[in-house]
Amino acid sequence: LCVPLDNFSIKETLPIIKSCNLSVCNDSSFSHLSAALGIKTITLMADTPLIYGTYNSKMFPIIPDGENNVTHDTLGKEKINPEKIYKKIIEIMN
């Protein structure tokens, strides 16, 4: 079950995140909340430094294809490979 969290308040969001087995988020507040709540979190790192998606052992960053690192203004959103995300999900859940 996938639940977009866009229309929920933080108070409504926390119990939803806490009930998840896995979270897939861009590098945003949701990825940080997920990891802080102890949820394994795939963090899509398109435009922010990689350190923001690796400081917690529950975070599993995915960077854009063709990049060795990401920083502000990498502009990698279009180069995030969905197959990488799928493979990481399978790896984490097994």
PDB file of N, CA, C and O in Angstrom:
ATOM      1  N   LEU A   1       0.852  -1.180   0.000  1.00  0.00           N
ATOM      2  CA  LEU A   1       0.000   0.000   0.000  1.00  0.00           C
ATOM      3  C   LEU A   1       0.891   1.235   0.000  1.00  0.00           C
ATOM      4  O   LEU A   1       1.761   1.382   0.858  1.00  0.00           O
ATOM      5  N   CYS A   2       0.675   2.103  -0.948  1.00  0.00           N
ATOM      6  CA  CYS A   2       1.422   3.364  -1.018  1.00  0.00           C
ATOM      7  C   CYS A   2       0.505   4.497  -0.595  1.00  0.00           C
ATOM      8  O   CYS A   2      -0.642   4.581  -1.033  1.00  0.00           O
ATOM      9  N   VAL A   3       1.014   5.353   0.245  1.00  0.00           N
ATOM     10  CA  VAL A   3       0.215   6.460   0.759  1.00  0.00           C
ATOM     11  C   VAL A   3       0.966   7.764   0.500  1.00  0.00           C
ATOM     12  O   VAL A   3       2.010   7.995   1.110  1.00  0.00           O
ATOM     13  N   PRO A   4       0.455   8.637  -0.405  1.00  0.00           N
ATOM     14  CA  PRO A   4       1.074   9.948  -0.534  1.00  0.00           C
ATOM     15  C   PRO A   4       0.740  10.792   0.693  1.00  0.00           C
ATOM     16  O   PRO A   4      -0.405  10.813   1.145  1.00  0.00           O
ATOM     17  N   LEU A   5       1.719  11.471   1.218  1.00  0.00           N
ATOM     18  CA  LEU A   5       1.543  12.196   2.483  1.00  0.00           C
ATOM     19  C   LEU A   5       1.322  13.694   2.296  1.00  0.00           C
ATOM     20  O   LEU A   5       1.279  14.436   3.277  1.00  0.00           O
ATOM     21  N   ASP A   6       1.183  14.141   1.074  1.00  0.00           N
ATOM     22  CA  ASP A   6       1.119  15.566   0.768  1.00  0.00           C
ATOM     23  C   ASP A   6       0.027  16.332   1.503  1.00  0.00           C
ATOM     24  O   ASP A   6       0.227  17.489   1.872  1.00  0.00           O
ATOM     25  N   ASN A   7      -1.099  15.717   1.716  1.00  0.00           N
ATOM     26  CA  ASN A   7      -2.243  16.451   2.256  1.00  0.00           C
ATOM     27  C   ASN A   7      -2.486  16.221   3.747  1.00  0.00           C
ATOM     28  O   ASN A   7      -3.552  16.554   4.266  1.00  0.00           O
ATOM     29  N   PHE A   8      -1.510  15.658   4.422  1.00  0.00           N
ATOM     30  CA  PHE A   8      -1.647  15.387   5.847  1.00  0.00           C
ATOM     31  C   PHE A   8      -0.800  16.359   6.660  1.00  0.00           C
ATOM     32  O   PHE A   8       0.222  16.853   6.185  1.00  0.00           O
ATOM     33  N   SER A   9      -1.230  16.627   7.877  1.00  0.00           N
ATOM     34  CA  SER A   9      -0.402  17.417   8.797  1.00  0.00           C
ATOM     35  C   SER A   9       0.696  16.507   9.345  1.00  0.00           C
ATOM     36  O   SER A   9       0.624  15.287   9.195  1.00  0.00           O
ATOM     37  N   ILE A  10       1.697  17.085   9.971  1.00  0.00           N
ATOM     38  CA  ILE A  10       2.757  16.284  10.594  1.00  0.00           C
ATOM     39  C   ILE A  10       2.150  15.341  11.630  1.00  0.00           C
ATOM     40  O   ILE A  10       2.531  14.173  11.705  1.00  0.00           O
ATOM     41  N   LYS A  11       1.228  15.831  12.410  1.00  0.00           N
ATOM     42  CA  LYS A  11       0.577  15.007  13.438  1.00  0.00           C
ATOM     43  C   LYS A  11      -0.123  13.795  12.811  1.00  0.00           C
ATOM     44  O   LYS A  11      -0.093  12.708  13.386  1.00  0.00           O
ATOM     45  N   GLU A  12      -0.744  13.964  11.660  1.00  0.00           N
ATOM     46  CA  GLU A  12      -1.411  12.857  10.978  1.00  0.00           C
ATOM     47  C   GLU A  12      -0.411  11.941  10.274  1.00  0.00           C
ATOM     48  O   GLU A  12      -0.662  10.747  10.107  1.00  0.00           O
ATOM     49  N   THR A  13       0.710  12.503   9.867  1.00  0.00           N
ATOM     50  CA  THR A  13       1.709  11.767   9.098  1.00  0.00           C
ATOM     51  C   THR A  13       2.498  10.765   9.945  1.00  0.00           C
ATOM     52  O   THR A  13       2.762   9.651   9.494  1.00  0.00           O
ATOM     53  N   LEU A  14       2.866  11.141  11.142  1.00  0.00           N
ATOM     54  CA  LEU A  14       3.735  10.288  11.960  1.00  0.00           C
ATOM     55  C   LEU A  14       3.185   8.880  12.176  1.00  0.00           C
ATOM     56  O   LEU A  14       3.947   7.927  12.009  1.00  0.00           O
ATOM     57  N   PRO A  15       1.915   8.683  12.535  1.00  0.00           N
ATOM     58  CA  PRO A  15       1.438   7.314  12.711  1.00  0.00           C
ATOM     59  C   PRO A  15       1.395   6.511  11.399  1.00  0.00           C
ATOM     60  O   PRO A  15       1.554   5.290  11.405  1.00  0.00           O
ATOM     61  N   ILE A  16       1.179   7.207  10.287  1.00  0.00           N
ATOM     62  CA  ILE A  16       1.198   6.515   8.996  1.00  0.00           C
ATOM     63  C   ILE A  16       2.601   6.008   8.713  1.00  0.00           C
ATOM     64  O   ILE A  16       2.788   4.844   8.360  1.00  0.00           O
ATOM     65  N   ILE A  17       3.589   6.882   8.867  1.00  0.00           N
ATOM     66  CA  ILE A  17       4.983   6.481   8.635  1.00  0.00           C
ATOM     67  C   ILE A  17       5.373   5.347   9.576  1.00  0.00           C
ATOM     68  O   ILE A  17       5.987   4.369   9.148  1.00  0.00           O
ATOM     69  N   LYS A  18       5.027   5.468  10.834  1.00  0.00           N
ATOM     70  CA  LYS A  18       5.416   4.468  11.836  1.00  0.00           C
ATOM     71  C   LYS A  18       4.842   3.088  11.520  1.00  0.00           C
ATOM     72  O   LYS A  18       5.405   2.078  11.943  1.00  0.00           O
ATOM     73  N   SER A  19       3.739   3.029  10.788  1.00  0.00           N
ATOM     74  CA  SER A  19       3.126   1.740  10.463  1.00  0.00           C
ATOM     75  C   SER A  19       3.730   1.089   9.217  1.00  0.00           C
ATOM     76  O   SER A  19       3.327  -0.012   8.840  1.00  0.00           O
ATOM     77  N   CYS A  20       4.678   1.748   8.586  1.00  0.00           N
ATOM     78  CA  CYS A  20       5.275   1.241   7.341  1.00  0.00           C
ATOM     79  C   CYS A  20       6.406   0.248   7.608  1.00  0.00           C
ATOM     80  O   CYS A  20       7.065   0.290   8.647  1.00  0.00           O
ATOM     81  N   ASN A  21       6.605  -0.634   6.650  1.00  0.00           N
ATOM     82  CA  ASN A  21       7.776  -1.517   6.652  1.00  0.00           C
ATOM     83  C   ASN A  21       8.941  -0.863   5.929  1.00  0.00           C
ATOM     84  O   ASN A  21      10.103  -1.181   6.184  1.00  0.00           O
ATOM     85  N   LEU A  22       8.622   0.051   5.030  1.00  0.00           N
ATOM     86  CA  LEU A  22       9.624   0.700   4.192  1.00  0.00           C
ATOM     87  C   LEU A  22       9.060   2.039   3.716  1.00  0.00           C
ATOM     88  O   LEU A  22       7.861   2.174   3.471  1.00  0.00           O
ATOM     89  N   SER A  23       9.936   3.009   3.592  1.00  0.00           N
ATOM     90  CA  SER A  23       9.550   4.320   3.094  1.00  0.00           C
ATOM     91  C   SER A  23      10.436   4.654   1.899  1.00  0.00           C
ATOM     92  O   SER A  23      11.639   4.390   1.924  1.00  0.00           O
ATOM     93  N   VAL A  24       9.853   5.231   0.859  1.00  0.00           N
ATOM     94  CA  VAL A  24      10.602   5.712  -0.300  1.00  0.00           C
ATOM     95  C   VAL A  24      10.285   7.196  -0.434  1.00  0.00           C
ATOM     96  O   VAL A  24       9.142   7.579  -0.686  1.00  0.00           O
ATOM     97  N   CYS A  25      11.316   8.028  -0.261  1.00  0.00           N
ATOM     98  CA  CYS A  25      11.107   9.481  -0.233  1.00  0.00           C
ATOM     99  C   CYS A  25      12.254  10.187  -0.940  1.00  0.00           C
ATOM    100  O   CYS A  25      13.370   9.675  -1.017  1.00  0.00           O
ATOM    101  N   ASN A  26      11.951  11.378  -1.456  1.00  0.00           N
ATOM    102  CA  ASN A  26      13.057  12.235  -1.854  1.00  0.00           C
ATOM    103  C   ASN A  26      13.682  12.769  -0.562  1.00  0.00           C
ATOM    104  O   ASN A  26      13.143  12.586   0.529  1.00  0.00           O
ATOM    105  N   ASP A  27      14.823  13.428  -0.711  1.00  0.00           N
ATOM    106  CA  ASP A  27      15.475  13.979   0.477  1.00  0.00           C
ATOM    107  C   ASP A  27      14.649  15.155   0.970  1.00  0.00           C
ATOM    108  O   ASP A  27      14.825  16.292   0.532  1.00  0.00           O
ATOM    109  N   SER A  28      13.762  14.857   1.876  1.00  0.00           N
ATOM    110  CA  SER A  28      12.835  15.857   2.404  1.00  0.00           C
ATOM    111  C   SER A  28      12.544  15.531   3.859  1.00  0.00           C
ATOM    112  O   SER A  28      13.134  14.623   4.444  1.00  0.00           O
ATOM    113  N   SER A  29      11.640  16.280   4.415  1.00  0.00           N
ATOM    114  CA  SER A  29      11.275  16.031   5.806  1.00  0.00           C
ATOM    115  C   SER A  29      10.758  14.608   6.004  1.00  0.00           C
ATOM    116  O   SER A  29      11.011  14.001   7.045  1.00  0.00           O
ATOM    117  N   PHE A  30      10.036  14.067   5.018  1.00  0.00           N
ATOM    118  CA  PHE A  30       9.495  12.726   5.175  1.00  0.00           C
ATOM    119  C   PHE A  30      10.595  11.671   5.296  1.00  0.00           C
ATOM    120  O   PHE A  30      10.458  10.730   6.078  1.00  0.00           O
ATOM    121  N   SER A  31      11.664  11.811   4.549  1.00  0.00           N
ATOM    122  CA  SER A  31      12.745  10.822   4.666  1.00  0.00           C
ATOM    123  C   SER A  31      13.413  10.912   6.034  1.00  0.00           C
ATOM    124  O   SER A  31      13.761   9.890   6.625  1.00  0.00           O
ATOM    125  N   HIS A  32      13.589  12.113   6.530  1.00  0.00           N
ATOM    126  CA  HIS A  32      14.222  12.288   7.838  1.00  0.00           C
ATOM    127  C   HIS A  32      13.305  11.785   8.963  1.00  0.00           C
ATOM    128  O   HIS A  32      13.771  11.159   9.914  1.00  0.00           O
ATOM    129  N   LEU A  33      12.009  12.060   8.848  1.00  0.00           N
ATOM    130  CA  LEU A  33      11.052  11.552   9.836  1.00  0.00           C
ATOM    131  C   LEU A  33      10.997  10.030   9.811  1.00  0.00           C
ATOM    132  O   LEU A  33      10.976   9.391  10.863  1.00  0.00           O
ATOM    133  N   SER A  34      10.972   9.452   8.626  1.00  0.00           N
ATOM    134  CA  SER A  34      10.913   7.990   8.500  1.00  0.00           C
ATOM    135  C   SER A  34      12.109   7.333   9.178  1.00  0.00           C
ATOM    136  O   SER A  34      11.951   6.405   9.972  1.00  0.00           O
ATOM    137  N   ALA A  35      13.284   7.812   8.865  1.00  0.00           N
ATOM    138  CA  ALA A  35      14.492   7.241   9.461  1.00  0.00           C
ATOM    139  C   ALA A  35      14.503   7.450  10.972  1.00  0.00           C
ATOM    140  O   ALA A  35      14.878   6.545  11.717  1.00  0.00           O
ATOM    141  N   ALA A  36      14.099   8.624  11.428  1.00  0.00           N
ATOM    142  CA  ALA A  36      14.062   8.901  12.868  1.00  0.00           C
ATOM    143  C   ALA A  36      13.076   7.987  13.593  1.00  0.00           C
ATOM    144  O   ALA A  36      13.273   7.661  14.763  1.00  0.00           O
ATOM    145  N   LEU A  37      12.024   7.577  12.900  1.00  0.00           N
ATOM    146  CA  LEU A  37      11.042   6.660  13.493  1.00  0.00           C
ATOM    147  C   LEU A  37      11.474   5.198  13.389  1.00  0.00           C
ATOM    148  O   LEU A  37      10.740   4.299  13.800  1.00  0.00           O
ATOM    149  N   GLY A  38      12.662   4.964  12.842  1.00  0.00           N
ATOM    150  CA  GLY A  38      13.194   3.605  12.764  1.00  0.00           C
ATOM    151  C   GLY A  38      12.739   2.824  11.547  1.00  0.00           C
ATOM    152  O   GLY A  38      12.877   1.601  11.516  1.00  0.00           O
ATOM    153  N   ILE A  39      12.199   3.501  10.544  1.00  0.00           N
ATOM    154  CA  ILE A  39      11.715   2.847   9.337  1.00  0.00           C
ATOM    155  C   ILE A  39      12.834   2.842   8.293  1.00  0.00           C
ATOM    156  O   ILE A  39      13.474   3.869   8.066  1.00  0.00           O
ATOM    157  N   LYS A  40      13.068   1.709   7.667  1.00  0.00           N
ATOM    158  CA  LYS A  40      14.038   1.656   6.579  1.00  0.00           C
ATOM    159  C   LYS A  40      13.541   2.586   5.483  1.00  0.00           C
ATOM    160  O   LYS A  40      12.390   2.506   5.053  1.00  0.00           O
ATOM    161  N   THR A  41      14.438   3.481   5.034  1.00  0.00           N
ATOM    162  CA  THR A  41      14.042   4.563   4.148  1.00  0.00           C
ATOM    163  C   THR A  41      14.962   4.654   2.935  1.00  0.00           C
ATOM    164  O   THR A  41      16.160   4.902   3.065  1.00  0.00           O
ATOM    165  N   ILE A  42      14.393   4.452   1.775  1.00  0.00           N
ATOM    166  CA  ILE A  42      15.124   4.701   0.536  1.00  0.00           C
ATOM    167  C   ILE A  42      15.000   6.192   0.268  1.00  0.00           C
ATOM    168  O   ILE A  42      13.900   6.723   0.117  1.00  0.00           O
ATOM    169  N   THR A  43      16.144   6.854   0.213  1.00  0.00           N
ATOM    170  CA  THR A  43      16.174   8.300   0.053  1.00  0.00           C
ATOM    171  C   THR A  43      16.678   8.635  -1.345  1.00  0.00           C
ATOM    172  O   THR A  43      17.807   8.296  -1.701  1.00  0.00           O
ATOM    173  N   LEU A  44      15.844   9.299  -2.134  1.00  0.00           N
ATOM    174  CA  LEU A  44      16.190   9.673  -3.495  1.00  0.00           C
ATOM    175  C   LEU A  44      16.944  10.995  -3.459  1.00  0.00           C
ATOM    176  O   LEU A  44      16.373  12.043  -3.158  1.00  0.00           O
ATOM    177  N   MET A  45      18.219  10.930  -3.767  1.00  0.00           N
ATOM    178  CA  MET A  45      19.115  12.072  -3.626  1.00  0.00           C
ATOM    179  C   MET A  45      19.355  12.720  -4.988  1.00  0.00           C
ATOM    180  O   MET A  45      20.263  12.314  -5.713  1.00  0.00           O
ATOM    181  N   ALA A  46      18.559  13.710  -5.336  1.00  0.00           N
ATOM    182  CA  ALA A  46      18.663  14.334  -6.651  1.00  0.00           C
ATOM    183  C   ALA A  46      19.431  15.651  -6.631  1.00  0.00           C
ATOM    184  O   ALA A  46      20.163  15.952  -7.574  1.00  0.00           O
ATOM    185  N   ASP A  47      19.275  16.435  -5.576  1.00  0.00           N
ATOM    186  CA  ASP A  47      19.821  17.793  -5.576  1.00  0.00           C
ATOM    187  C   ASP A  47      20.417  18.239  -4.247  1.00  0.00           C
ATOM    188  O   ASP A  47      20.660  19.430  -4.054  1.00  0.00           O
ATOM    189  N   THR A  48      20.652  17.329  -3.349  1.00  0.00           N
ATOM    190  CA  THR A  48      21.213  17.720  -2.063  1.00  0.00           C
ATOM    191  C   THR A  48      22.413  16.841  -1.746  1.00  0.00           C
ATOM    192  O   THR A  48      22.496  15.715  -2.235  1.00  0.00           O
ATOM    193  N   PRO A  49      23.335  17.329  -0.945  1.00  0.00           N
ATOM    194  CA  PRO A  49      24.536  16.558  -0.625  1.00  0.00           C
ATOM    195  C   PRO A  49      24.207  15.174  -0.063  1.00  0.00           C
ATOM    196  O   PRO A  49      23.282  15.014   0.733  1.00  0.00           O
ATOM    197  N   LEU A  50      24.969  14.200  -0.485  1.00  0.00           N
ATOM    198  CA  LEU A  50      24.759  12.809  -0.104  1.00  0.00           C
ATOM    199  C   LEU A  50      24.755  12.608   1.406  1.00  0.00           C
ATOM    200  O   LEU A  50      24.069  11.714   1.901  1.00  0.00           O
ATOM    201  N   ILE A  51      25.491  13.404   2.134  1.00  0.00           N
ATOM    202  CA  ILE A  51      25.549  13.275   3.591  1.00  0.00           C
ATOM    203  C   ILE A  51      24.164  13.395   4.220  1.00  0.00           C
ATOM    204  O   ILE A  51      23.911  12.809   5.272  1.00  0.00           O
ATOM    205  N   TYR A  52      23.263  14.151   3.585  1.00  0.00           N
ATOM    206  CA  TYR A  52      21.912  14.316   4.124  1.00  0.00           C
ATOM    207  C   TYR A  52      21.101  13.028   4.062  1.00  0.00           C
ATOM    208  O   TYR A  52      20.104  12.890   4.772  1.00  0.00           O
ATOM    209  N   GLY A  53      21.511  12.094   3.232  1.00  0.00           N
ATOM    210  CA  GLY A  53      20.770  10.841   3.099  1.00  0.00           C
ATOM    211  C   GLY A  53      21.504   9.634   3.609  1.00  0.00           C
ATOM    212  O   GLY A  53      21.125   8.500   3.317  1.00  0.00           O
ATOM    213  N   THR A  54      22.572   9.871   4.385  1.00  0.00           N
ATOM    214  CA  THR A  54      23.371   8.732   4.855  1.00  0.00           C
ATOM    215  C   THR A  54      23.710   8.784   6.338  1.00  0.00           C
ATOM    216  O   THR A  54      24.410   7.900   6.832  1.00  0.00           O
ATOM    217  N   TYR A  55      23.240   9.782   7.052  1.00  0.00           N
ATOM    218  CA  TYR A  55      23.657   9.943   8.453  1.00  0.00           C
ATOM    219  C   TYR A  55      22.967   8.965   9.395  1.00  0.00           C
ATOM    220  O   TYR A  55      23.371   8.832  10.550  1.00  0.00           O
ATOM    221  N   ASN A  56      21.937   8.285   8.921  1.00  0.00           N
ATOM    222  CA  ASN A  56      21.184   7.349   9.753  1.00  0.00           C
ATOM    223  C   ASN A  56      21.288   5.973   9.117  1.00  0.00           C
ATOM    224  O   ASN A  56      21.163   5.849   7.899  1.00  0.00           O
ATOM    225  N   SER A  57      21.513   4.940   9.916  1.00  0.00           N
ATOM    226  CA  SER A  57      21.673   3.583   9.375  1.00  0.00           C
ATOM    227  C   SER A  57      20.399   3.048   8.732  1.00  0.00           C
ATOM    228  O   SER A  57      20.442   2.028   8.045  1.00  0.00           O
ATOM    229  N   LYS A  58      19.279   3.708   8.939  1.00  0.00           N
ATOM    230  CA  LYS A  58      18.008   3.300   8.317  1.00  0.00           C
ATOM    231  C   LYS A  58      17.824   3.914   6.930  1.00  0.00           C
ATOM    232  O   LYS A  58      16.848   3.609   6.244  1.00  0.00           O
ATOM    233  N   MET A  59      18.753   4.778   6.511  1.00  0.00           N
ATOM    234  CA  MET A  59      18.653   5.455   5.218  1.00  0.00           C
ATOM    235  C   MET A  59      19.481   4.721   4.167  1.00  0.00           C
ATOM    236  O   MET A  59      20.626   4.338   4.407  1.00  0.00           O
ATOM    237  N   PHE A  60      18.875   4.538   3.008  1.00  0.00           N
ATOM    238  CA  PHE A  60      19.520   3.867   1.888  1.00  0.00           C
ATOM    239  C   PHE A  60      19.406   4.799   0.673  1.00  0.00           C
ATOM    240  O   PHE A  60      18.386   4.793  -0.017  1.00  0.00           O
ATOM    241  N   PRO A  61      20.444   5.593   0.413  1.00  0.00           N
ATOM    242  CA  PRO A  61      20.338   6.597  -0.646  1.00  0.00           C
ATOM    243  C   PRO A  61      20.436   5.993  -2.048  1.00  0.00           C
ATOM    244  O   PRO A  61      21.148   5.016  -2.279  1.00  0.00           O
ATOM    245  N   ILE A  62      19.705   6.602  -2.964  1.00  0.00           N
ATOM    246  CA  ILE A  62      19.810   6.308  -4.387  1.00  0.00           C
ATOM    247  C   ILE A  62      20.211   7.625  -5.051  1.00  0.00           C
ATOM    248  O   ILE A  62      19.562   8.651  -4.854  1.00  0.00           O
ATOM    249  N   ILE A  63      21.281   7.584  -5.834  1.00  0.00           N
ATOM    250  CA  ILE A  63      21.717   8.794  -6.521  1.00  0.00           C
ATOM    251  C   ILE A  63      21.420   8.655  -8.018  1.00  0.00           C
ATOM    252  O   ILE A  63      21.228   7.542  -8.508  1.00  0.00           O
ATOM    253  N   PRO A  64      21.381   9.765  -8.736  1.00  0.00           N
ATOM    254  CA  PRO A  64      21.075   9.721 -10.161  1.00  0.00           C
ATOM    255  C   PRO A  64      22.097   8.922 -10.954  1.00  0.00           C
ATOM    256  O   PRO A  64      23.284   8.911 -10.627  1.00  0.00           O
ATOM    257  N   ASP A  65      21.621   8.255 -11.999  1.00  0.00           N
ATOM    258  CA  ASP A  65      22.532   7.553 -12.908  1.00  0.00           C
ATOM    259  C   ASP A  65      23.551   8.533 -13.471  1.00  0.00           C
ATOM    260  O   ASP A  65      23.221   9.674 -13.792  1.00  0.00           O
ATOM    261  N   GLY A  66      24.783   8.079 -13.586  1.00  0.00           N
ATOM    262  CA  GLY A  66      25.853   8.900 -14.136  1.00  0.00           C
ATOM    263  C   GLY A  66      26.530   9.813 -13.134  1.00  0.00           C
ATOM    264  O   GLY A  66      27.471  10.527 -13.481  1.00  0.00           O
ATOM    265  N   GLU A  67      26.065   9.798 -11.900  1.00  0.00           N
ATOM    266  CA  GLU A  67      26.665  10.645 -10.861  1.00  0.00           C
ATOM    267  C   GLU A  67      27.399   9.759  -9.853  1.00  0.00           C
ATOM    268  O   GLU A  67      26.933   8.670  -9.517  1.00  0.00           O
ATOM    269  N   ASN A  68      28.544  10.231  -9.379  1.00  0.00           N
ATOM    270  CA  ASN A  68      29.273   9.550  -8.311  1.00  0.00           C
ATOM    271  C   ASN A  68      28.945  10.153  -6.960  1.00  0.00           C
ATOM    272  O   ASN A  68      29.159   9.533  -5.918  1.00  0.00           O
ATOM    273  N   ASN A  69      28.426  11.361  -6.987  1.00  0.00           N
ATOM    274  CA  ASN A  69      28.104  12.109  -5.784  1.00  0.00           C
ATOM    275  C   ASN A  69      26.993  13.091  -6.153  1.00  0.00           C
ATOM    276  O   ASN A  69      26.780  13.375  -7.332  1.00  0.00           O
ATOM    277  N   VAL A  70      26.305  13.594  -5.176  1.00  0.00           N
ATOM    278  CA  VAL A  70      25.299  14.631  -5.424  1.00  0.00           C
ATOM    279  C   VAL A  70      25.550  15.818  -4.507  1.00  0.00           C
ATOM    280  O   VAL A  70      26.026  15.666  -3.382  1.00  0.00           O
ATOM    281  N   THR A  71      25.227  16.981  -5.001  1.00  0.00           N
ATOM    282  CA  THR A  71      25.354  18.213  -4.237  1.00  0.00           C
ATOM    283  C   THR A  71      24.145  19.074  -4.563  1.00  0.00           C
ATOM    284  O   THR A  71      23.290  18.683  -5.357  1.00  0.00           O
ATOM    285  N   HIS A  72      24.080  20.245  -3.948  1.00  0.00           N
ATOM    286  CA  HIS A  72      23.030  21.186  -4.322  1.00  0.00           C
ATOM    287  C   HIS A  72      23.182  21.478  -5.811  1.00  0.00           C
ATOM    288  O   HIS A  72      24.294  21.648  -6.311  1.00  0.00           O
ATOM    289  N   ASP A  73      22.089  21.531  -6.487  1.00  0.00           N
ATOM    290  CA  ASP A  73      22.054  21.842  -7.918  1.00  0.00           C
ATOM    291  C   ASP A  73      22.597  20.736  -8.821  1.00  0.00           C
ATOM    292  O   ASP A  73      23.002  21.017  -9.950  1.00  0.00           O
ATOM    293  N   THR A  74      22.614  19.493  -8.356  1.00  0.00           N
ATOM    294  CA  THR A  74      22.967  18.392  -9.251  1.00  0.00           C
ATOM    295  C   THR A  74      21.903  18.261 -10.342  1.00  0.00           C
ATOM    296  O   THR A  74      22.199  17.855 -11.466  1.00  0.00           O
ATOM    297  N   LEU A  75      20.665  18.609  -9.996  1.00  0.00           N
ATOM    298  CA  LEU A  75      19.548  18.536 -10.937  1.00  0.00           C
ATOM    299  C   LEU A  75      19.400  17.124 -11.497  1.00  0.00           C
ATOM    300  O   LEU A  75      19.309  16.933 -12.709  1.00  0.00           O
ATOM    301  N   GLY A  76      19.377  16.144 -10.606  1.00  0.00           N
ATOM    302  CA  GLY A  76      19.367  14.753 -11.012  1.00  0.00           C
ATOM    303  C   GLY A  76      18.025  14.060 -10.965  1.00  0.00           C
ATOM    304  O   GLY A  76      17.955  12.847 -11.158  1.00  0.00           O
ATOM    305  N   LYS A  77      16.965  14.791 -10.716  1.00  0.00           N
ATOM    306  CA  LYS A  77      15.641  14.187 -10.555  1.00  0.00           C
ATOM    307  C   LYS A  77      15.262  13.292 -11.738  1.00  0.00           C
ATOM    308  O   LYS A  77      14.721  12.204 -11.541  1.00  0.00           O
ATOM    309  N   GLU A  78      15.536  13.729 -12.933  1.00  0.00           N
ATOM    310  CA  GLU A  78      15.165  12.966 -14.132  1.00  0.00           C
ATOM    311  C   GLU A  78      16.080  11.766 -14.360  1.00  0.00           C
ATOM    312  O   GLU A  78      15.791  10.921 -15.207  1.00  0.00           O
ATOM    313  N   LYS A  79      17.176  11.685 -13.616  1.00  0.00           N
ATOM    314  CA  LYS A  79      18.131  10.588 -13.799  1.00  0.00           C
ATOM    315  C   LYS A  79      18.077   9.550 -12.678  1.00  0.00           C
ATOM    316  O   LYS A  79      18.957   8.694 -12.584  1.00  0.00           O
ATOM    317  N   ILE A  80      17.049   9.619 -11.826  1.00  0.00           N
ATOM    318  CA  ILE A  80      16.853   8.586 -10.807  1.00  0.00           C
ATOM    319  C   ILE A  80      16.255   7.378 -11.516  1.00  0.00           C
ATOM    320  O   ILE A  80      15.188   7.477 -12.122  1.00  0.00           O
ATOM    321  N   ASN A  81      16.923   6.263 -11.444  1.00  0.00           N
ATOM    322  CA  ASN A  81      16.540   5.060 -12.171  1.00  0.00           C
ATOM    323  C   ASN A  81      15.527   4.244 -11.363  1.00  0.00           C
ATOM    324  O   ASN A  81      15.858   3.760 -10.280  1.00  0.00           O
ATOM    325  N   PRO A  82      14.293   4.082 -11.869  1.00  0.00           N
ATOM    326  CA  PRO A  82      13.275   3.314 -11.134  1.00  0.00           C
ATOM    327  C   PRO A  82      13.705   1.871 -10.856  1.00  0.00           C
ATOM    328  O   PRO A  82      13.315   1.290  -9.844  1.00  0.00           O
ATOM    329  N   GLU A  83      14.501   1.301 -11.746  1.00  0.00           N
ATOM    330  CA  GLU A  83      14.966  -0.072 -11.521  1.00  0.00           C
ATOM    331  C   GLU A  83      15.893  -0.153 -10.304  1.00  0.00           C
ATOM    332  O   GLU A  83      15.866  -1.140  -9.568  1.00  0.00           O
ATOM    333  N   LYS A  84      16.709   0.879 -10.091  1.00  0.00           N
ATOM    334  CA  LYS A  84      17.558   0.937  -8.891  1.00  0.00           C
ATOM    335  C   LYS A  84      16.701   0.950  -7.636  1.00  0.00           C
ATOM    336  O   LYS A  84      17.014   0.284  -6.649  1.00  0.00           O
ATOM    337  N   ILE A  85      15.621   1.711  -7.683  1.00  0.00           N
ATOM    338  CA  ILE A  85      14.717   1.789  -6.538  1.00  0.00           C
ATOM    339  C   ILE A  85      14.111   0.414  -6.271  1.00  0.00           C
ATOM    340  O   ILE A  85      14.090  -0.050  -5.131  1.00  0.00           O
ATOM    341  N   TYR A  86      13.620  -0.232  -7.322  1.00  0.00           N
ATOM    342  CA  TYR A  86      13.010  -1.559  -7.180  1.00  0.00           C
ATOM    343  C   TYR A  86      14.013  -2.564  -6.607  1.00  0.00           C
ATOM    344  O   TYR A  86      13.684  -3.313  -5.687  1.00  0.00           O
ATOM    345  N   LYS A  87      15.225  -2.581  -7.143  1.00  0.00           N
ATOM    346  CA  LYS A  87      16.252  -3.524  -6.657  1.00  0.00           C
ATOM    347  C   LYS A  87      16.584  -3.262  -5.187  1.00  0.00           C
ATOM    348  O   LYS A  87      16.792  -4.201  -4.418  1.00  0.00           O
ATOM    349  N   LYS A  88      16.633  -2.004  -4.805  1.00  0.00           N
ATOM    350  CA  LYS A  88      16.931  -1.660  -3.410  1.00  0.00           C
ATOM    351  C   LYS A  88      15.793  -2.103  -2.502  1.00  0.00           C
ATOM    352  O   LYS A  88      16.037  -2.577  -1.393  1.00  0.00           O
ATOM    353  N   ILE A  89      14.553  -1.954  -2.957  1.00  0.00           N
ATOM    354  CA  ILE A  89      13.399  -2.431  -2.181  1.00  0.00           C
ATOM    355  C   ILE A  89      13.521  -3.925  -1.932  1.00  0.00           C
ATOM    356  O   ILE A  89      13.374  -4.389  -0.801  1.00  0.00           O
ATOM    357  N   ILE A  90      13.791  -4.676  -2.992  1.00  0.00           N
ATOM    358  CA  ILE A  90      13.920  -6.143  -2.867  1.00  0.00           C
ATOM    359  C   ILE A  90      15.070  -6.489  -1.915  1.00  0.00           C
ATOM    360  O   ILE A  90      14.926  -7.370  -1.068  1.00  0.00           O
ATOM    361  N   GLU A  91      16.191  -5.813  -2.047  1.00  0.00           N
ATOM    362  CA  GLU A  91      17.360  -6.058  -1.178  1.00  0.00           C
ATOM    363  C   GLU A  91      17.018  -5.801   0.292  1.00  0.00           C
ATOM    364  O   GLU A  91      17.352  -6.606   1.161  1.00  0.00           O
ATOM    365  N   ILE A  92      16.363  -4.696   0.557  1.00  0.00           N
ATOM    366  CA  ILE A  92      16.039  -4.326   1.938  1.00  0.00           C
ATOM    367  C   ILE A  92      15.001  -5.254   2.539  1.00  0.00           C
ATOM    368  O   ILE A  92      15.106  -5.637   3.704  1.00  0.00           O
ATOM    369  N   MET A  93      14.008  -5.613   1.757  1.00  0.00           N
ATOM    370  CA  MET A  93      12.892  -6.403   2.289  1.00  0.00           C
ATOM    371  C   MET A  93      13.237  -7.881   2.453  1.00  0.00           C
ATOM    372  O   MET A  93      12.514  -8.606   3.137  1.00  0.00           O
ATOM    373  N   ASN A  94      14.322  -8.337   1.843  1.00  0.00           N
ATOM    374  CA  ASN A  94      14.712  -9.756   1.981  1.00  0.00           C
ATOM    375  C   ASN A  94      15.648  -9.990   3.113  1.00  0.00           C
ATOM    376  O   ASN A  94      16.059 -11.126   3.349  1.00  0.00           O
TER     377      ASN A  94
END
